[in-house]
Amino acid sequence: MRNPTSFLREEYQELVRNELDWKLRVLQGPSTPWCNVDGKKVLMFCSNNYLGLSNHPKLKEAAIKAVQTHGAGSGSVRPIAGTMDIHMELEKRLAKFKNAEASLVYQTGFAANAGLIQQLAGKEDLIISDELNHGSIIDGVRLSHAERTVYKHSDASDLHRVLEEADKHSPPYRRILIITDGVFSMDGDIAPLDGVAKAAAEHGAMVYVDDAHGEGVLGEGGRGIVSHFKLGRDKVHVEMGTFSKAFGVVGGHVSGSRDLVDFAYNKSRTWLLSGSHPPAVAAACIAAIDVLENEPQHVRTLWNHTRYFKEAMKDLGFNIGNSETPITPVIVGESGVAKKLSARLFEEGVFALPIVFPMVARDKARIRTIMNAALTKQDLDFAIGAFEKVGKELHII
């Protein structure tokens, strides 16, 4: 009799043969510029911790204090007994930071997309998605019963074409929802949100932007892509984000109108049926907002480092694509080459992981580097030197 779980090993072994499997490396201690990974001291060059806030003393102090005053956990989901004053304070502070009427905090960014998108559009509706949107958006769209289509990546004119086709649909769609990433995490390019919002307004469509990689990076004081393009809440109706990247903690959130938040916390089952954040997490998120508001040097340093690194890598002859943000891909083509490059960089003291299919196209394997404001210029020169040495050794440059 056949083992019903044999496919698990077979499919994993197929991934290994095709050099598409993930090998976990273990961080032993905090996420700092120089850290211990698998027992080796290396330069962190692939974390989403853009501003270095995950080890900021103000965040750690806030988390410790919250444990002392509020305990280790809430003991419930938010709609029953898991809403603490600290959760409400976080949402109030976040809405103010985002210049929005209201905000709602989810357990993760994935939970926000998976739980809210499916409620915003149903059987009589259409969802239009950028073709390179994040997997959490794709899953949220799949969970809806709406019709779905895509437009060419970051192409507002193609979005116009799709909307014009949608206007001809009979019977008319009840509502149309346009969804885009703000910053695309694999290539580091910025969505033309102004063009998306303009097209949406002309056709009466709703706009949803996932700004996970724009927060703490773009806009006034790191307020994100809506701020970056100086758009109002009448143009971008749902701004989704995460505390897991530039904020240095964990969790997802949405910001927009009071109506949006009232709707979400009554309809979104990932929010309704998941335990609320431990008080330490909520307190650290509030502290992260404090740091962004009162220590603007972190965002400035992030961009100075980004420009310096990109110029050096281009001068060496590396293919860094069309990145416009602190995400800088080093595109090498084959998955095997990307894995060898990552392994050799690790040996040289630089921790930067390979990104391979299906996260990117089969011929677009890469090392995805992410800049960190806590690095020094000496750190950047060390990383650039390692890339130059190994890039020449592997005949990439």
N, C-alpha and C positions, 0 to 999 in steps of 0.2 A: 504494500500500500504506500502511495506517495505521501511524503511528509508535506502537510499543507503550508508549512512556513519555509520550505526550501527556497522559494523565490527570493527571500530576504538576502540570503548569502549569495545567490546566483547574480542578482542584480547589483549588489555591492561589488562583487568581484569583476563584473563587467565595467563598472565605473573605474576600478583600479587599473584594469587593462588599458582603458582609454585615457588614463591619467586625468580623470575628472573627479576624483574623490577628494574629500577634505581631510586633512590631518590636523588635529587640534594641537595648538601649542598652549602651554599653561603659564599664565602670569602669576608670579609668586610675590605678591605685594601690591602696592598701589600703582595706578596707571600714571607714571611720571615720565619725563623725557628719557632718562636712563633708568631702566627697570630690569628686573630679573625674569627671564622667560626660559622655562625648561632648564633652570639652573645656570643660565648664561647671562651676563650683563650685556644688554643690547640697547641701542637707540630706538625708541618707539617711533615708528614712522607710518603706522596704518590705523591708529585709533581714531574714532569719531570725536574724541575729546578736544575739539578745536581750540578752546580757550584755556585748557589745563585746569578747569574748575573741579574736576572729580577729586582732586587732592587739595583744593583750596582750604585754608584753615577756617574761613568763615562758614563754609558748608559743613565741615566736620564738626565744628562747635555747635552749629544749629541742630544737627542730627543727634548729637549726644544729649543736648539739653531736652530735646523733644522726647527722647526715650525716658528721661527722668520725670518729665511732667505728664506725659500721655501714655507711657507704656510702650511695649514692643509692637503691638498690633491693634487694630480696631475691633476685631472679633466679628465682623459682619460685612455684608455688602452695603454699598452706599444707601440704597433706598430703604433699608430696614433700620439697622442700628449702627452702621459703619460710617456715617457722616460726622466727623468731628469738627470742632471750630477751626482747627488747623487746615482742614481741607477747604473750608469755605474761605478762609483767609487767602490761601493759595490762589483760588479761582478769582477772587476779587483783585489781587495783585497782578495776576496774569492779564486779566481783561484791561486793567489800566495800562500795563506795559504795552499791550497790543493795540491800544486805542480802539477798543471794541466795547460794545454794550455789555457783553457777558462772555465767559469762558467756562468750559467744562473739562475736567481732568479725567482721563481714562487710565487704565492700568498700563497700557503700552500704546505706542503709535500704531502698531499692527491692529490692536483691538479697536482703535478709533476708526480706521479705514474699514475693517471687516464688519464692524457693528453699525456704522452710520450710513455708509454708501447704500447698503441694501435697503435702508428705510427711506432714503430720499427719492428713490425711483422704483416703480413697480411695473406691472404688466402693461399699462397703457402709456409707458414712458420710454424715452430714449436716453442712453448714456453714451457720450462721445468722449473717447479717451486718447491721449497722446500715445503713439505706438510704442514708446519706450518707458512707459510708466512703471513704477515699482511694483513688485509682486504682491504687496499688501493691497494696493489699489486694484490690481487684477482680480485678486480673490474677493474683495468687496463687491466688485462689479459682477463676478460670477454668481455670488450669493443672491443678487437681486433677480427679479423676474422681468426686468426691463430688456427691451431690445438694446443691442450694443453695436457700436462701430468705432473705428479709430481714424485719426487723421495723421498725416505725415509728421514726423518728429519736429516739434517746435516750428511748425509751418502754419502761421495764422491764415494765410491765403487758402491753404487746403482745408482748414477748419471752416472758412467761409463757404467753400464748395459743399462740404458735408452738411452744413446748416441749411444751405439753399435746397439741397436734396430732401432734407428732413421736413422742410416747410411744405413740400409737395405730398407728404404722406397722407393717405386717406384710410381711416379717419385721422384727423390731426392728433398728434401726440398730446397727451394731457400736460406733460412737462418735459423739458430737455435739460439734462445735467451734463456739463462739460467738466472733465477732471484732468488735471495735469500736475506733475511734480513741479516744484518751484526750482530746485536745483537737482539735476539728474545725477544720481549717486555714482554711476559708473564712469561717466565722461566729464563731470564737473561743469557742464554748461547750464546756463540759466534760461528758463522758459520765457518766451515773450509774453508775459502775463498781461501787459498793457494791450497787446494785439488780441489776445484771447478774450479779455474783458470787453473790448470794443466790439468784437464779433458777436459775443454773447448778448450784449445790450441791443444790438440791431435785430436780433432774432428772439428776444424774450427768454433767453436761456439762463440757467443758474450756473455759477462758477464755483468750483471746489478746487483749492490748491493744497497740495501736500508739501509743506515747507520744512520738512525734517532737517534738510541740509542747508537751509537758508537762515534759520534762526541763529543768532549769535554771530552771523557772518555778514549778511546783507542788511541794508536799511539803516535808518538812524539808530545808532547805538546797538546794532545787532537785532533790531526788531523784526527783520525778515523781509520777504519779497514784496509783500503788500506795501510796506513802508518804502522799500527800494524804488518801486514804480509810482509812489505817491497816489495810490488808488484808495477810493472810499469803500465803505462796507456795502454801498449800493451797487458796486461793480464786482467785488469779490465777496461772495455770500458765505462761504465756508473756508476758513483758514485753519488747516490742521497742522499740528506740529508735534514735537517730541521733546521731553526733558532728557533723553538718553544720549544726546550728542553734545552740542555746544554748552548746554546747561550742566552737563557732567553728572547727572543723576539717573533717573529712569522714569518712564511714564509717557503717555500721549495726551493730547489735548486738542480741543477745537475752540475757535473764537469767532464771534460774529454777533448777530442780533440776539436780543433776549428771547425772541421767538424760536431761534435756532436751538438755543440751549434748553429751553423748556421742552421742545420737541424731542431733542436727543435723549434727555434723561428719562423720558417716558417711553421711548420707542426702541432705543439701542440696547440690544440684549447683552452685548459684550460688557457694557457698563452696568446694566441692571443686575447681572448674574455673576459678577466677579467681585472678590473681596477688595476693599478699599486699600489704598497705599498705607503702609506702616507710617506712623507719625514722623519717624526719622526721615523718611523719603520726602514727605510733604514739606517738612521744615527745611531740608536741604534745597529743595526746589525754590522755596521762597528766598533763601539766602542767595541762590544763584541769580535771581532777578535783582536782588540788592546789589550784587557785584556788577552786573551789567549796567545798572543805572549809575553807579558811583565810581566805577573803575574803568573808564573808557579806553584806557591804554591797552587792554587785552585785545580788543578788536583791531586797533591800529597796528599793533605788533603782528597780529596774525596776517594782515595784508602785506606788511613790509616783508615778512618772511616768504610769503607766497610769491611775490614778484621776484625776489632774489633767487629762489629755487627754480622757478620756471625758466628764467633767463639762462641760468647756468645749465640746465638740462637741455634746453634748445641749442645752446652753443656747443654742447658736446655731441649733438646729432641724434639725440633720442627723439622718438615720436611721442609727443605728449598730447596729441589730439587737439581738440578745440576747447579745452578747459578755460573757464572764466573765473574760477573760484579756487579755494584752497585744496580742492580735490584735484590732484594731478596724476592722470594715468600714464604709465610708461608702457606703451603698447608694443608687444613683441611678436604677436601673431599666433604661434603654436602654443598649445597648453604645456607641452613638455618643456619648451624653452622658458616659459614663464615660471614653471616650477623650479627649474635649475637656477634661474636668476634669483628667485626668492631664497632657495637653500644656500647659495653662495653668499648672498648678502648677509644672511644670518651668521654664517661663519665669519664674515668680516665685521660683524657687530651691529648690523642694521636689521631691524625687524619690520619687514614689509611683505605682506602675503600676496600670493598670486590669485587672480580672478579669472576663472575659466568658464567655458560653456557648462550649464545653460544661463549663467548670470550675464554673460556677454556672448556675442556671436562666436562661432567656432574658430574663425580666423582673426579674432580680435582679443586673444588672451593678453593679459597685462599684469603688471604690478600696479596696484592702486595705492598711491601715497596720499596721505592727508596731513596737511600742515597743522602745527600746534604752536600757539602763542608762547607756551612755556619753554620752547627750544631757544637756544642761543645761536648767534651767527657761527660760532665754532662748531656747534652740533650740525648745522646745515652743511658746513664745509666738509665735515667728516662724512656725512651721508653722500654728498656729491662725489667725494673722492672714492667711496666704495662703489657707487654706481659706475663711475668711469672705469675703475679697475676691472670689475666683473663684466661690464658691458663689452669691453675690448676682448676680454678672455673668451666670452661666448660669441664673439663676432656680431654683436648687436649694433655696435658703433665702430 
